[in-house]
Amino acid sequence: MNTSFYDEYKTHFNVRDEDKTPAYSVFNVSGRIQLSDSLKLSVFVNNLFDKETATYMRARSRNANNSAAQEYINYLNGRTISLRVDYTFF
């Protein structure tokens, strides 16, 4: 298991208050089991709690009357689950 924590940060220069992303953390889990001498099975789960948070924010307008409808926002990828099978041919 690993955890990544990101504090609030500015996403670019000339930043306004609405251009700062909030602090967030991400939990990832992985495990592996050896089923035989030649077969291993691994599973990986990224963003375990399926957290939806902004990773980039930028207001389109630079005036004081900016509204939420005028923002570009990128979000953290949702939960992903991957399986890996390793088989060794002798």
Biopython code that builds the backbone (N, CA, C, O; Angstrom):
import numpy as np
from Bio.PDB.StructureBuilder import StructureBuilder

atoms = [
    (1, "MET", "N", (0.852, -1.174, 0.000)),
    (1, "MET", "CA", (0.000, 0.000, 0.000)),
    (1, "MET", "C", (0.894, 1.233, 0.000)),
    (1, "MET", "O", (1.896, 1.277, 0.713)),
    (2, "ASN", "N", (0.541, 2.214, -0.783)),
    (2, "ASN", "CA", (1.249, 3.481, -0.720)),
    (2, "ASN", "C", (0.243, 4.625, -0.698)),
    (2, "ASN", "O", (-0.874, 4.507, -1.202)),
    (3, "THR", "N", (0.660, 5.708, -0.115)),
    (3, "THR", "CA", (-0.170, 6.896, 0.013)),
    (3, "THR", "C", (0.603, 8.090, -0.506)),
    (3, "THR", "O", (1.790, 8.249, -0.218)),
    (4, "SER", "N", (-0.068, 8.918, -1.265)),
    (4, "SER", "CA", (0.528, 10.166, -1.729)),
    (4, "SER", "C", (-0.330, 11.310, -1.211)),
    (4, "SER", "O", (-1.555, 11.279, -1.329)),
    (5, "PHE", "N", (0.314, 12.312, -0.642)),
    (5, "PHE", "CA", (-0.407, 13.475, -0.136)),
    (5, "PHE", "C", (0.064, 14.707, -0.896)),
    (5, "PHE", "O", (1.266, 14.920, -1.057)),
    (6, "TYR", "N", (-0.877, 15.511, -1.358)),
    (6, "TYR", "CA", (-0.577, 16.745, -2.074)),
    (6, "TYR", "C", (-1.219, 17.894, -1.312)),
    (6, "TYR", "O", (-2.426, 17.888, -1.072)),
    (7, "ASP", "N", (-0.426, 18.863, -0.938)),
    (7, "ASP", "CA", (-0.949, 20.031, -0.243)),
    (7, "ASP", "C", (-1.561, 20.976, -1.274)),
    (7, "ASP", "O", (-1.372, 20.797, -2.477)),
    (8, "GLU", "N", (-2.280, 21.960, -0.809)),
    (8, "GLU", "CA", (-2.830, 22.972, -1.704)),
    (8, "GLU", "C", (-1.688, 23.566, -2.527)),
    (8, "GLU", "O", (-0.618, 23.849, -1.988)),
    (9, "TYR", "N", (-1.911, 23.757, -3.833)),
    (9, "TYR", "CA", (-0.843, 24.329, -4.659)),
    (9, "TYR", "C", (-1.421, 25.183, -5.781)),
    (9, "TYR", "O", (-2.579, 25.041, -6.173)),
    (10, "LYS", "N", (-0.580, 26.067, -6.275)),
    (10, "LYS", "CA", (-0.935, 26.930, -7.398)),
    (10, "LYS", "C", (-0.657, 26.154, -8.685)),
    (10, "LYS", "O", (0.391, 25.521, -8.813)),
    (11, "THR", "N", (-1.576, 26.199, -9.622)),
    (11, "THR", "CA", (-1.426, 25.399, -10.829)),
    (11, "THR", "C", (-0.687, 26.118, -11.961)),
    (11, "THR", "O", (-0.312, 25.494, -12.954)),
    (12, "HIS", "N", (-0.480, 27.412, -11.813)),
    (12, "HIS", "CA", (0.240, 28.164, -12.845)),
    (12, "HIS", "C", (0.563, 29.557, -12.294)),
    (12, "HIS", "O", (0.234, 29.868, -11.150)),
    (13, "PHE", "N", (1.202, 30.385, -13.107)),
    (13, "PHE", "CA", (1.537, 31.749, -12.681)),
    (13, "PHE", "C", (0.323, 32.657, -12.818)),
    (13, "PHE", "O", (-0.660, 32.290, -13.462)),
    (14, "ASN", "N", (0.385, 33.845, -12.211)),
    (14, "ASN", "CA", (-0.712, 34.806, -12.231)),
    (14, "ASN", "C", (-1.972, 34.167, -11.646)),
    (14, "ASN", "O", (-3.037, 34.185, -12.265)),
    (15, "VAL", "N", (-1.836, 33.614, -10.470)),
    (15, "VAL", "CA", (-2.878, 32.796, -9.855)),
    (15, "VAL", "C", (-3.856, 33.634, -9.048)),
    (15, "VAL", "O", (-3.474, 34.547, -8.315)),
    (16, "ARG", "N", (-5.125, 33.296, -9.205)),
    (16, "ARG", "CA", (-6.178, 33.858, -8.368)),
    (16, "ARG", "C", (-6.564, 32.811, -7.348)),
    (16, "ARG", "O", (-6.136, 31.662, -7.466)),
    (17, "ASP", "N", (-7.352, 33.162, -6.353)),
    (17, "ASP", "CA", (-7.746, 32.206, -5.308)),
    (17, "ASP", "C", (-8.433, 30.972, -5.872)),
    (17, "ASP", "O", (-8.213, 29.867, -5.374)),
    (18, "GLU", "N", (-9.262, 31.134, -6.900)),
    (18, "GLU", "CA", (-9.978, 29.989, -7.465)),
    (18, "GLU", "C", (-9.085, 29.106, -8.350)),
    (18, "GLU", "O", (-9.534, 28.075, -8.851)),
    (19, "ASP", "N", (-7.828, 29.510, -8.541)),
    (19, "ASP", "CA", (-6.879, 28.724, -9.331)),
    (19, "ASP", "C", (-6.013, 27.808, -8.468)),
    (19, "ASP", "O", (-5.103, 27.165, -8.992)),
    (20, "LYS", "N", (-6.263, 27.733, -7.195)),
    (20, "LYS", "CA", (-5.495, 26.872, -6.301)),
    (20, "LYS", "C", (-6.264, 25.577, -6.069)),
    (20, "LYS", "O", (-7.461, 25.603, -5.780)),
    (21, "THR", "N", (-5.583, 24.458, -6.197)),
    (21, "THR", "CA", (-6.244, 23.183, -5.933)),
    (21, "THR", "C", (-6.232, 22.905, -4.438)),
    (21, "THR", "O", (-5.290, 23.296, -3.749)),
    (22, "PRO", "N", (-7.249, 22.244, -3.929)),
    (22, "PRO", "CA", (-7.272, 21.894, -2.505)),
    (22, "PRO", "C", (-6.304, 20.743, -2.223)),
    (22, "PRO", "O", (-5.900, 20.024, -3.137)),
    (23, "ALA", "N", (-5.941, 20.579, -0.970)),
    (23, "ALA", "CA", (-5.084, 19.458, -0.571)),
    (23, "ALA", "C", (-5.865, 18.152, -0.738)),
    (23, "ALA", "O", (-7.077, 18.109, -0.526)),
    (24, "TYR", "N", (-5.153, 17.093, -1.120)),
    (24, "TYR", "CA", (-5.797, 15.788, -1.246)),
    (24, "TYR", "C", (-4.768, 14.680, -1.079)),
    (24, "TYR", "O", (-3.562, 14.913, -1.159)),
    (25, "SER", "N", (-5.262, 13.484, -0.848)),
    (25, "SER", "CA", (-4.382, 12.321, -0.737)),
    (25, "SER", "C", (-4.965, 11.188, -1.581)),
    (25, "SER", "O", (-6.171, 11.123, -1.822)),
    (26, "VAL", "N", (-4.077, 10.302, -2.019)),
    (26, "VAL", "CA", (-4.460, 9.178, -2.867)),
    (26, "VAL", "C", (-3.899, 7.899, -2.253)),
    (26, "VAL", "O", (-2.734, 7.855, -1.859)),
    (27, "PHE", "N", (-4.725, 6.865, -2.174)),
    (27, "PHE", "CA", (-4.297, 5.569, -1.641)),
    (27, "PHE", "C", (-4.281, 4.542, -2.768)),
    (27, "PHE", "O", (-5.254, 4.403, -3.508)),
    (28, "ASN", "N", (-3.166, 3.826, -2.889)),
    (28, "ASN", "CA", (-3.015, 2.767, -3.870)),
    (28, "ASN", "C", (-2.655, 1.476, -3.142)),
    (28, "ASN", "O", (-1.930, 1.501, -2.148)),
    (29, "VAL", "N", (-3.163, 0.350, -3.639)),
    (29, "VAL", "CA", (-2.916, -0.946, -3.015)),
    (29, "VAL", "C", (-2.508, -1.935, -4.103)),
    (29, "VAL", "O", (-3.037, -1.905, -5.214)),
    (30, "SER", "N", (-1.567, -2.806, -3.772)),
    (30, "SER", "CA", (-1.198, -3.867, -4.699)),
    (30, "SER", "C", (-0.850, -5.118, -3.912)),
    (30, "SER", "O", (-0.477, -5.053, -2.741)),
    (31, "GLY", "N", (-0.979, -6.245, -4.570)),
    (31, "GLY", "CA", (-0.648, -7.511, -3.938)),
    (31, "GLY", "C", (-0.294, -8.549, -4.984)),
    (31, "GLY", "O", (-0.682, -8.429, -6.146)),
    (32, "ARG", "N", (0.438, -9.560, -4.574)),
    (32, "ARG", "CA", (0.843, -10.616, -5.502)),
    (32, "ARG", "C", (0.799, -11.951, -4.779)),
    (32, "ARG", "O", (1.134, -12.048, -3.598)),
    (33, "ILE", "N", (0.387, -12.962, -5.499)),
    (33, "ILE", "CA", (0.376, -14.315, -4.958)),
    (33, "ILE", "C", (1.043, -15.234, -5.983)),
    (33, "ILE", "O", (0.816, -15.120, -7.187)),
    (34, "GLN", "N", (1.855, -16.127, -5.482)),
    (34, "GLN", "CA", (2.523, -17.092, -6.353)),
    (34, "GLN", "C", (1.706, -18.375, -6.295)),
    (34, "GLN", "O", (1.674, -19.051, -5.267)),
    (35, "LEU", "N", (1.047, -18.710, -7.401)),
    (35, "LEU", "CA", (0.162, -19.867, -7.454)),
    (35, "LEU", "C", (0.922, -21.170, -7.674)),
    (35, "LEU", "O", (0.488, -22.235, -7.236)),
    (36, "SER", "N", (2.057, -21.075, -8.356)),
    (36, "SER", "CA", (2.915, -22.241, -8.576)),
    (36, "SER", "C", (4.320, -21.729, -8.859)),
    (36, "SER", "O", (4.568, -20.523, -8.819)),
    (37, "ASP", "N", (5.241, -22.648, -9.145)),
    (37, "ASP", "CA", (6.617, -22.218, -9.439)),
    (37, "ASP", "C", (6.698, -21.339, -10.680)),
    (37, "ASP", "O", (7.621, -20.535, -10.813)),
    (38, "SER", "N", (5.746, -21.486, -11.580)),
    (38, "SER", "CA", (5.814, -20.737, -12.837)),
    (38, "SER", "C", (4.681, -19.730, -13.022)),
    (38, "SER", "O", (4.632, -19.065, -14.057)),
    (39, "LEU", "N", (3.766, -19.594, -12.057)),
    (39, "LEU", "CA", (2.618, -18.718, -12.229)),
    (39, "LEU", "C", (2.446, -17.771, -11.042)),
    (39, "LEU", "O", (2.349, -18.199, -9.892)),
    (40, "LYS", "N", (2.411, -16.457, -11.354)),
    (40, "LYS", "CA", (2.181, -15.422, -10.342)),
    (40, "LYS", "C", (1.001, -14.568, -10.789)),
    (40, "LYS", "O", (0.839, -14.294, -11.978)),
    (41, "LEU", "N", (0.189, -14.154, -9.843)),
    (41, "LEU", "CA", (-0.958, -13.297, -10.111)),
    (41, "LEU", "C", (-0.826, -12.036, -9.259)),
    (41, "LEU", "O", (-0.638, -12.116, -8.045)),
    (42, "SER", "N", (-0.926, -10.880, -9.900)),
    (42, "SER", "CA", (-0.811, -9.597, -9.197)),
    (42, "SER", "C", (-2.066, -8.774, -9.446)),
    (42, "SER", "O", (-2.675, -8.856, -10.513)),
    (43, "VAL", "N", (-2.444, -7.985, -8.457)),
    (43, "VAL", "CA", (-3.572, -7.060, -8.594)),
    (43, "VAL", "C", (-3.119, -5.687, -8.099)),
    (43, "VAL", "O", (-2.389, -5.579, -7.114)),
    (44, "PHE", "N", (-3.561, -4.644, -8.796)),
    (44, "PHE", "CA", (-3.217, -3.265, -8.469)),
    (44, "PHE", "C", (-4.504, -2.451, -8.437)),
    (44, "PHE", "O", (-5.316, -2.533, -9.359)),
    (45, "VAL", "N", (-4.690, -1.672, -7.390)),
    (45, "VAL", "CA", (-5.847, -0.773, -7.297)),
    (45, "VAL", "C", (-5.312, 0.626, -7.045)),
    (45, "VAL", "O", (-4.727, 0.899, -5.997)),
    (46, "ASN", "N", (-5.517, 1.508, -8.010)),
    (46, "ASN", "CA", (-5.095, 2.906, -7.872)),
    (46, "ASN", "C", (-6.305, 3.761, -7.534)),
    (46, "ASN", "O", (-7.398, 3.540, -8.054)),
    (47, "ASN", "N", (-6.102, 4.739, -6.659)),
    (47, "ASN", "CA", (-7.173, 5.597, -6.156)),
    (47, "ASN", "C", (-8.247, 4.726, -5.500)),
    (47, "ASN", "O", (-9.411, 4.747, -5.900)),
    (48, "LEU", "N", (-7.843, 3.977, -4.506)),
    (48, "LEU", "CA", (-8.669, 2.979, -3.829)),
    (48, "LEU", "C", (-10.045, 3.508, -3.418)),
    (48, "LEU", "O", (-11.045, 2.813, -3.594)),
    (49, "PHE", "N", (-10.109, 4.709, -2.881)),
    (49, "PHE", "CA", (-11.375, 5.254, -2.381)),
    (49, "PHE", "C", (-12.137, 6.052, -3.441)),
    (49, "PHE", "O", (-13.119, 6.725, -3.129)),
    (50, "ASP", "N", (-11.681, 5.974, -4.691)),
    (50, "ASP", "CA", (-12.335, 6.629, -5.826)),
    (50, "ASP", "C", (-12.592, 8.106, -5.557)),
    (50, "ASP", "O", (-13.677, 8.625, -5.821)),
    (51, "LYS", "N", (-11.577, 8.766, -5.029)),
    (51, "LYS", "CA", (-11.687, 10.177, -4.661)),
    (51, "LYS", "C", (-11.730, 11.041, -5.919)),
    (51, "LYS", "O", (-10.916, 10.869, -6.827)),
    (52, "GLU", "N", (-12.669, 11.955, -5.966)),
    (52, "GLU", "CA", (-12.754, 12.900, -7.080)),
    (52, "GLU", "C", (-12.311, 14.252, -6.568)),
    (52, "GLU", "O", (-12.994, 14.873, -5.753)),
    (53, "THR", "N", (-11.181, 14.701, -7.040)),
    (53, "THR", "CA", (-10.664, 15.991, -6.612)),
    (53, "THR", "C", (-9.982, 16.683, -7.778)),
    (53, "THR", "O", (-9.497, 16.027, -8.700)),
    (54, "ALA", "N", (-9.947, 17.986, -7.740)),
    (54, "ALA", "CA", (-9.317, 18.757, -8.812)),
    (54, "ALA", "C", (-7.800, 18.681, -8.690)),
    (54, "ALA", "O", (-7.250, 18.841, -7.600)),
    (55, "THR", "N", (-7.127, 18.438, -9.810)),
    (55, "THR", "CA", (-5.664, 18.438, -9.840)),
    (55, "THR", "C", (-5.123, 19.632, -10.603)),
    (55, "THR", "O", (-3.923, 19.904, -10.553)),
    (56, "TYR", "N", (-5.987, 20.350, -11.310)),
    (56, "TYR", "CA", (-5.586, 21.552, -12.036)),
    (56, "TYR", "C", (-6.797, 22.451, -12.153)),
    (56, "TYR", "O", (-7.885, 21.998, -12.508)),
    (57, "MET", "N", (-6.609, 23.726, -11.854)),
    (57, "MET", "CA", (-7.701, 24.698, -11.978)),
    (57, "MET", "C", (-7.166, 25.978, -12.600)),
    (57, "MET", "O", (-6.094, 26.457, -12.231)),
    (58, "ARG", "N", (-7.918, 26.527, -13.543)),
    (58, "ARG", "CA", (-7.525, 27.798, -14.145)),
    (58, "ARG", "C", (-8.783, 28.540, -14.575)),
    (58, "ARG", "O", (-9.590, 28.025, -15.349)),
    (59, "ALA", "N", (-8.936, 29.752, -14.066)),
    (59, "ALA", "CA", (-10.071, 30.588, -14.461)),
    (59, "ALA", "C", (-9.803, 31.135, -15.855)),
    (59, "ALA", "O", (-8.696, 31.592, -16.140)),
    (60, "ARG", "N", (-10.807, 31.091, -16.727)),
    (60, "ARG", "CA", (-10.649, 31.642, -18.076)),
    (60, "ARG", "C", (-10.481, 33.154, -18.033)),
    (60, "ARG", "O", (-9.655, 33.729, -18.743)),
    (61, "SER", "N", (-11.268, 33.768, -17.200)),
    (61, "SER", "CA", (-11.280, 35.219, -17.127)),
    (61, "SER", "C", (-10.326, 35.695, -16.037)),
    (61, "SER", "O", (-10.183, 35.033, -15.009)),
    (62, "ARG", "N", (-9.686, 36.811, -16.244)),
    (62, "ARG", "CA", (-8.790, 37.380, -15.252)),
    (62, "ARG", "C", (-9.422, 38.586, -14.566)),
    (62, "ARG", "O", (-8.729, 39.316, -13.856)),
    (63, "ASN", "N", (-10.719, 38.813, -14.759)),
    (63, "ASN", "CA", (-11.366, 39.936, -14.096)),
    (63, "ASN", "C", (-11.947, 39.506, -12.753)),
    (63, "ASN", "O", (-11.978, 38.313, -12.448)),
    (64, "ALA", "N", (-12.402, 40.448, -11.960)),
    (64, "ALA", "CA", (-12.901, 40.176, -10.598)),
    (64, "ALA", "C", (-14.266, 39.502, -10.590)),
    (64, "ALA", "O", (-14.681, 38.982, -9.555)),
    (65, "ASN", "N", (-14.972, 39.497, -11.714)),
    (65, "ASN", "CA", (-16.325, 38.927, -11.763)),
    (65, "ASN", "C", (-16.335, 37.482, -12.268)),
    (65, "ASN", "O", (-17.338, 37.035, -12.825)),
    (66, "ASN", "N", (-15.271, 36.772, -12.088)),
    (66, "ASN", "CA", (-15.169, 35.395, -12.566)),
    (66, "ASN", "C", (-16.168, 34.494, -11.830)),
    (66, "ASN", "O", (-16.364, 34.643, -10.624)),
    (67, "SER", "N", (-16.786, 33.582, -12.537)),
    (67, "SER", "CA", (-17.706, 32.634, -11.909)),
    (67, "SER", "C", (-17.210, 31.204, -12.152)),
    (67, "SER", "O", (-16.330, 30.976, -12.982)),
    (68, "ALA", "N", (-17.782, 30.251, -11.420)),
    (68, "ALA", "CA", (-17.352, 28.853, -11.518)),
    (68, "ALA", "C", (-17.560, 28.294, -12.923)),
    (68, "ALA", "O", (-16.858, 27.363, -13.319)),
    (69, "ALA", "N", (-18.501, 28.838, -13.677)),
    (69, "ALA", "CA", (-18.754, 28.357, -15.032)),
    (69, "ALA", "C", (-17.628, 28.720, -15.986)),
    (69, "ALA", "O", (-17.594, 28.221, -17.111)),
    (70, "GLN", "N", (-16.712, 29.571, -15.565)),
    (70, "GLN", "CA", (-15.623, 30.015, -16.431)),
    (70, "GLN", "C", (-14.285, 29.431, -16.008)),
    (70, "GLN", "O", (-13.267, 30.121, -16.062)),
    (71, "GLU", "N", (-14.269, 28.184, -15.591)),
    (71, "GLU", "CA", (-13.029, 27.569, -15.141)),
    (71, "GLU", "C", (-12.723, 26.312, -15.940)),
    (71, "GLU", "O", (-13.625, 25.607, -16.392)),
    (72, "TYR", "N", (-11.429, 26.047, -16.104)),
    (72, "TYR", "CA", (-10.966, 24.761, -16.620)),
    (72, "TYR", "C", (-10.546, 23.952, -15.403)),
    (72, "TYR", "O", (-9.758, 24.427, -14.585)),
    (73, "ILE", "N", (-11.058, 22.749, -15.276)),
    (73, "ILE", "CA", (-10.708, 21.915, -14.132)),
    (73, "ILE", "C", (-10.370, 20.509, -14.630)),
    (73, "ILE", "O", (-11.141, 19.911, -15.380)),
    (74, "ASN", "N", (-9.226, 19.988, -14.215)),
    (74, "ASN", "CA", (-8.877, 18.589, -14.457)),
    (74, "ASN", "C", (-9.037, 17.840, -13.159)),
    (74, "ASN", "O", (-8.707, 18.358, -12.092)),
    (75, "TYR", "N", (-9.544, 16.619, -13.240)),
    (75, "TYR", "CA", (-9.775, 15.829, -12.041)),
    (75, "TYR", "C", (-8.836, 14.625, -11.995)),
    (75, "TYR", "O", (-8.346, 14.149, -13.018)),
    (76, "LEU", "N", (-8.610, 14.162, -10.792)),
    (76, "LEU", "CA", (-7.846, 12.954, -10.559)),
    (76, "LEU", "C", (-8.556, 11.780, -11.226)),
    (76, "LEU", "O", (-9.784, 11.704, -11.197)),
    (77, "ASN", "N", (-7.799, 10.866, -11.823)),
    (77, "ASN", "CA", (-8.413, 9.682, -12.435)),
    (77, "ASN", "C", (-9.165, 8.881, -11.386)),
    (77, "ASN", "O", (-8.734, 8.796, -10.236)),
    (78, "GLY", "N", (-10.279, 8.297, -11.776)),
    (78, "GLY", "CA", (-11.061, 7.467, -10.862)),
    (78, "GLY", "C", (-10.332, 6.170, -10.525)),
    (78, "GLY", "O", (-9.218, 5.924, -10.987)),
    (79, "ARG", "N", (-10.979, 5.362, -9.720)),
    (79, "ARG", "CA", (-10.378, 4.084, -9.313)),
    (79, "ARG", "C", (-10.118, 3.215, -10.531)),
    (79, "ARG", "O", (-10.979, 3.070, -11.399)),
    (80, "THR", "N", (-8.924, 2.639, -10.590)),
    (80, "THR", "CA", (-8.583, 1.689, -11.637)),
    (80, "THR", "C", (-8.086, 0.403, -10.991)),
    (80, "THR", "O", (-7.367, 0.429, -9.992)),
    (81, "ILE", "N", (-8.478, -0.710, -11.573)),
    (81, "ILE", "CA", (-8.068, -2.021, -11.080)),
    (81, "ILE", "C", (-7.371, -2.745, -12.228)),
    (81, "ILE", "O", (-7.913, -2.847, -13.328)),
    (82, "SER", "N", (-6.177, -3.242, -11.965)),
    (82, "SER", "CA", (-5.405, -3.954, -12.972)),
    (82, "SER", "C", (-5.008, -5.318, -12.454)),
    (82, "SER", "O", (-4.683, -5.486, -11.278)),
    (83, "LEU", "N", (-5.038, -6.285, -13.346)),
    (83, "LEU", "CA", (-4.569, -7.626, -13.035)),
    (83, "LEU", "C", (-3.363, -7.932, -13.915)),
    (83, "LEU", "O", (-3.299, -7.512, -15.071)),
    (84, "ARG", "N", (-2.415, -8.664, -13.355)),
    (84, "ARG", "CA", (-1.232, -9.048, -14.115)),
    (84, "ARG", "C", (-0.974, -10.524, -13.842)),
    (84, "ARG", "O", (-0.985, -10.974, -12.697)),
    (85, "VAL", "N", (-0.742, -11.263, -14.916)),
    (85, "VAL", "CA", (-0.409, -12.681, -14.809)),
    (85, "VAL", "C", (0.992, -12.862, -15.360)),
    (85, "VAL", "O", (1.274, -12.478, -16.495)),
    (86, "ASP", "N", (1.865, -13.442, -14.563)),
    (86, "ASP", "CA", (3.224, -13.762, -15.001)),
    (86, "ASP", "C", (3.346, -15.271, -15.077)),
    (86, "ASP", "O", (3.099, -15.972, -14.096)),
    (87, "TYR", "N", (3.724, -15.765, -16.232)),
    (87, "TYR", "CA", (3.919, -17.189, -16.398)),
    (87, "TYR", "C", (5.315, -17.414, -16.977)),
    (87, "TYR", "O", (5.677, -16.818, -17.992)),
    (88, "THR", "N", (6.079, -18.260, -16.338)),
    (88, "THR", "CA", (7.432, -18.564, -16.790)),
    (88, "THR", "C", (7.412, -19.883, -17.546)),
    (88, "THR", "O", (7.030, -20.920, -17.004)),
    (89, "PHE", "N", (7.832, -19.826, -18.815)),
    (89, "PHE", "CA", (7.923, -21.035, -19.637)),
    (89, "PHE", "C", (9.290, -21.654, -19.450)),
    (89, "PHE", "O", (10.293, -20.954, -19.587)),
    (90, "PHE", "N", (9.373, -22.914, -19.148)),
    (90, "PHE", "CA", (10.655, -23.597, -18.956)),
    (90, "PHE", "C", (10.982, -24.416, -20.184)),
    (90, "PHE", "O", (12.022, -25.072, -20.230)),
]
sb = StructureBuilder()
sb.init_structure("model")
sb.init_model(0)
sb.init_chain("A")
sb.init_seg("    ")
for serial, (resi, resn, name, xyz) in enumerate(atoms, 1):
    if name == "N":
        sb.init_residue(resn, " ", resi, " ")
    sb.init_atom(name, np.array(xyz, "f"), 0.0, 1.0, " ", f" {name:<3s}", serial, name[0])
structure = sb.get_structure()
